[in-house]
């Protein structure tokens, strides 16, 4: 069997395989809260058999978001929203990950389809 489809354990966490889904900017959050879009998007990869599914770049402060539509994890309510997504990913047999982010001086720009500039 290919190593791609064999389990991998890193620091006590075992992924069912080495198929990993990289984080993708979804520009679908509301006030930094992940939505049902995130549940379906991330959940589909977990259900499809990926071993690790990474959530999009998630800002640690509101001023650090790439755009105002990006996800955040700077308060307990947002963390609670992620619990639902993480639980579903786990139920599908995958491991959930998150990419913490701060966009620096380029933060808070508009979503790409809304044109350039700050939002």
Helices and strands as residue ranges (DSSP letters): G 3-5, E 8-10, E 13-15, E 20-21, H 36-47, E 52-59, G 62-64, H 76-91, E 95-101, G 104-106, G 112-114
